[in-house]
Amino acid sequence: MDRFHAMPSFSLSFPLLLLVFCLIGLLAADDLPHKSGGDVCSGGSDLRTPDIRLTRPTSSVVGNCPTEVSPLVMADDEKYGNKMVISLTPRLYDYVLNNVREHEVLKQLREETAISQIQVSPDQAQLLAMLVEILGAERCIEVGVYTGYSSLAVALVLPESGRLVACDKDANALEVAKRYYELAGVSHKVTVKHGLAAESLMSMIQNGEESSYDFAFLDADKPMYQEYFESLLRLVRVGGVIVIDNVLWHGWVADSMVNDERTISLRNFNKKLMDDQRVSISMVSIGDGMTICRKR
């Protein structure tokens, strides 16, 4: 006789049986001990992964498992005091972006180039503009313009007498940037330099512009960061600020298994910057990571 036909018949429908098994599983999970460094939701792993701790229930909870991981992350290294930090979930990042004061022309530019992974995020652009305002900056440099989102954010807060030098080698991208400078009414503040940034910066130095700029933003070829930084350090005044983008590089700078040219160059650059006593520094995890440097 076929063994499946030997089994007793059940009057319960399959969906009802499935529901019963799920309820039994949830009740059993409640009785499991929660290990240090992990819980039922994370599998109770003892691996050295960040300890995710929920401070209050999310809007939807199944058993003990939140539908969205808590953004609170506990550093697992005791020498740093096991500090709790925020890791942006998609929902929390949407909240951040909804609290950015974005100029209408900036919004139009962002939407036109929405597919790009190159331009800075709105919260990064707002930080750059805020730094320029805090400094009272009048003369600024940007290395790596792309279609102009970050440079437009800076130009919008510069005084009428302010000047921004925007350096990029991509002629097509610069045409988009110039169109939006014009649309926002700030084209008179922006001097576009098309060509290799290293050459543009050196020509500015040779033109006697050392120590005459208040602010610089670097977001260009990663293997060239050190060379660009050295030139910018000559062009920016004492007390001026240089901001460098992509210093966390998708997290790859902290992954010893990733060793491509750009990642290695960023690791080396970050290490040199850490030891560079010519500047005060603060690395922040906004966007893809930014380091803010103040020239001493």
C-alpha positions in Angstrom: 0.0 0.0 0.0 1.2 3.5 -0.7 2.5 5.0 2.5 0.8 8.4 1.9 -2.6 6.6 1.7 -1.8 4.9 5.0 -1.8 8.2 6.8 -4.9 9.2 8.7 -7.0 11.9 7.1 -7.4 15.4 8.7 -10.4 17.6 8.6 -8.3 20.8 9.1 -7.6 22.8 5.9 -4.0 23.4 4.9 -4.1 27.2 5.6 -5.4 26.5 9.1 -2.7 24.0 9.8 -0.1 26.5 8.6 -1.5 29.1 11.0 -1.3 26.6 13.9 2.3 25.7 13.1 3.3 29.4 13.0 1.6 30.1 16.3 3.4 27.1 17.9 6.7 28.4 16.5 6.2 31.9 17.9 5.3 30.5 21.4 8.4 28.3 21.3 10.6 31.3 20.3 9.4 33.2 23.4 10.7 30.5 25.6 14.2 30.5 24.1 17.0 32.1 26.1 18.4 35.3 24.5 22.2 35.1 24.2 24.5 38.0 24.8 25.3 39.7 21.5 22.3 38.3 19.7 18.6 37.3 20.1 15.9 35.2 18.5 15.6 37.7 15.6 19.3 37.6 14.8 19.7 33.9 15.4 21.5 34.3 18.7 24.8 34.4 17.0 28.0 34.8 19.0 29.8 36.3 16.0 31.3 39.7 16.5 28.6 41.7 14.8 27.0 44.9 16.0 24.5 44.4 18.8 21.2 45.7 17.5 19.0 46.9 20.4 15.4 48.1 20.1 14.5 50.9 22.5 10.8 51.0 21.7 8.5 48.9 19.5 8.2 49.6 15.8 4.8 50.1 14.2 4.5 46.5 13.4 6.0 43.6 15.4 5.7 39.8 14.8 6.5 37.9 18.0 9.7 39.5 19.3 10.9 40.4 15.8 10.5 44.0 14.5 9.5 44.3 10.9 12.3 46.9 10.4 15.7 46.5 12.2 16.2 49.1 14.9 18.5 52.0 13.8 20.3 51.8 17.1 23.7 50.1 16.8 26.0 49.3 19.8 29.7 49.4 19.0 31.2 46.1 20.2 34.6 47.4 21.2 34.8 48.2 24.9 37.8 50.6 24.4 35.3 53.0 22.7 32.9 52.7 25.6 30.3 50.6 23.7 28.6 53.8 22.5 25.2 53.5 20.9 25.0 55.2 17.4 22.4 55.6 14.7 22.6 53.5 11.6 20.2 54.9 9.0 17.5 52.5 7.9 15.6 53.4 4.6 12.7 54.7 6.7 14.9 56.9 8.9 16.9 58.2 5.9 13.6 59.2 4.2 12.9 61.1 7.4 16.2 62.9 7.2 15.7 63.9 3.6 12.2 65.1 4.3 13.8 67.6 6.8 16.3 69.0 4.2 15.6 72.6 3.1 16.2 72.0 -0.6 16.0 75.0 -3.0 13.5 74.4 -5.9 16.3 74.5 -8.5 18.4 72.0 -6.6 15.4 69.7 -6.5 14.9 70.0 -10.3 18.6 69.2 -10.8 18.5 66.2 -8.5 15.4 64.8 -10.2 17.0 65.2 -13.6 20.1 63.3 -12.6 18.3 60.9 -10.1 19.9 57.8 -11.6 23.4 59.0 -10.8 25.4 57.6 -7.9 28.0 60.4 -8.3 26.3 63.5 -7.0 26.1 64.3 -3.3 22.9 63.7 -1.4 20.7 66.6 -0.3 21.7 66.3 3.3 25.4 66.5 2.3 24.7 69.5 0.2 22.9 71.2 3.0 25.9 70.6 5.3 28.3 72.1 2.7 26.1 75.2 2.4 25.9 75.5 6.2 29.7 75.3 6.6 30.1 78.0 4.0 27.6 80.2 5.9 29.3 79.6 9.2 32.7 80.5 7.8 31.3 83.6 6.1 33.1 82.3 3.1 33.4 84.4 -0.1 35.9 82.5 -2.1 35.4 78.7 -2.7 36.7 75.9 -4.8 35.1 72.7 -5.9 37.1 69.8 -7.4 34.8 67.4 -9.1 31.6 69.1 -10.1 29.7 66.6 -12.2 26.3 68.2 -13.0 26.7 70.8 -10.3 24.4 69.9 -7.4 26.9 70.6 -4.6 28.4 73.6 -6.3 25.0 75.1 -6.8 24.1 74.5 -3.1 27.3 76.5 -2.2 26.8 79.2 -4.8 23.2 79.8 -3.5 24.5 80.9 -0.1 27.5 82.9 -1.2 27.1 86.7 -1.1 26.7 88.6 -4.4 30.4 89.3 -4.3 31.3 85.7 -3.7 33.2 83.5 -6.1 33.2 79.7 -6.6 35.8 78.1 -8.9 34.3 74.8 -10.2 36.8 72.3 -11.7 35.9 69.3 -13.8 37.0 67.4 -16.9 33.6 66.3 -18.1 32.4 68.8 -20.6 28.9 67.3 -21.0 28.3 67.3 -17.2 29.5 70.9 -17.0 27.0 72.0 -19.6 24.2 70.7 -17.3 25.8 72.4 -14.3 26.0 75.8 -16.2 22.4 75.5 -17.2 21.3 75.2 -13.6 23.6 77.9 -12.4 21.8 80.2 -14.9 18.4 78.9 -13.9 19.1 79.6 -10.2 20.6 83.1 -10.9 24.0 82.4 -9.6 26.1 82.0 -12.8 27.8 85.3 -12.1 29.3 83.7 -8.9 30.7 80.6 -10.6 33.9 80.3 -12.7 33.9 77.0 -14.5 37.3 75.5 -15.3 37.1 72.6 -17.8 40.1 70.4 -17.8 42.3 68.3 -15.5 41.8 69.5 -11.9 45.4 69.1 -11.0 46.4 71.5 -13.8 43.6 73.9 -12.9 44.7 74.1 -9.3 48.3 74.5 -10.2 47.5 77.4 -12.5 45.7 79.1 -9.7 48.7 78.7 -7.4 51.0 80.0 -10.1 48.6 82.9 -10.6 49.4 84.0 -7.0 46.1 82.8 -5.4 47.7 80.9 -2.5 45.9 81.3 0.9 43.1 83.3 -0.7 40.2 80.9 -0.5 38.0 80.2 2.4 36.4 76.9 1.5 37.1 73.9 -0.8 35.2 70.7 -1.5 36.9 67.7 -3.0 34.9 65.0 -4.8 36.9 63.7 -7.7 39.3 60.9 -8.8 40.1 58.9 -5.7 43.7 58.0 -6.5 44.4 61.7 -7.0 43.1 62.8 -3.6 46.4 63.3 -2.0 47.7 65.5 -4.9 44.5 67.5 -5.0 44.6 68.0 -1.2 48.1 69.3 -1.3 47.1 71.9 -3.8 44.0 72.9 -2.0 45.9 73.2 1.3 48.1 75.8 -0.5 45.1 77.7 -1.9 43.0 77.8 1.3 43.8 80.3 4.0 44.6 79.5 7.7 41.3 78.9 9.4 39.7 77.8 6.1 38.0 74.5 5.5 38.5 71.7 3.1 35.8 68.9 2.9 36.6 65.6 1.3 33.8 63.3 0.1 33.6 59.4 -0.1 36.1 58.8 2.7 34.1 55.7 3.8 33.8 54.5 0.2 30.7 52.2 0.6 32.3 50.8 3.7 35.1 49.1 1.7 37.9 51.1 3.4 37.2 49.0 6.5 37.0 45.7 4.6 40.5 44.1 4.4 39.2 41.8 1.6 38.6 44.8 -0.8 41.9 45.9 -2.3 41.2 47.6 -5.6 43.2 50.7 -6.6 40.6 53.3 -5.5 39.9 51.6 -2.1 43.6 51.3 -1.3 44.2 54.9 -2.3 41.4 56.1 0.0 42.7 54.0 2.9 46.2 55.5 2.4 44.7 59.0 2.1 42.7 58.6 5.3 45.7 57.4 7.2 47.9 60.3 6.0 45.2 62.8 6.9 44.9 61.2 10.3 48.6 62.0 10.9 48.6 65.4 9.2 49.2 68.1 11.8 48.6 70.9 9.3 44.9 70.4 9.7 42.3 69.7 12.4 39.9 66.9 11.2 36.5 65.4 11.8 35.3 62.4 9.8 31.5 62.2 9.7 29.4 59.3 8.4 26.9 61.5 6.4 26.4 60.2 2.8 29.4 58.1 1.8 31.5 59.6 4.5 33.0 63.1 4.6 36.1 64.5 6.4 36.0 68.1 7.4 39.5 69.7 7.7 40.3 73.1 9.1 43.7 74.5 8.1 45.9 75.4 11.1 
